[in-house]
Amino acid sequence: MERTFEERVAEAEAAGLEVVDLRAESLRTEFRDIGAVVHFLRKVIRMVPGFTVEQYRDRLRELHERIERDGPFLAHTTRFLIEARKPA
């Protein structure tokens, strides 16, 4: 479930923090082969918790065939940077 910018501010304020700065960035990642996808998913464990090639073999095969047929697979994500402090 994707949380919004506003929800993150509300959560920080509900925790008694003062939000000093808040930034969002939309990022684009391009995968040109399935090996890069597997490497990424093994390293960035929050994307697919418990990821294993064995568990996702069929989906990975489909994605490999798609990359071979249509070109790079593009993924987009949004990241937030929240600077908050405890009020004096």
Secondary structure, DSSP 8 states (H G I E B T S, - for coil): ----HHHHHHHHHHTT-EEEEEEEEEEEEEESSHHHHHHHHHH-TTTSTT--HHHHHHHHHHHHHHHHHH--EEEEEEEEEEEEE---
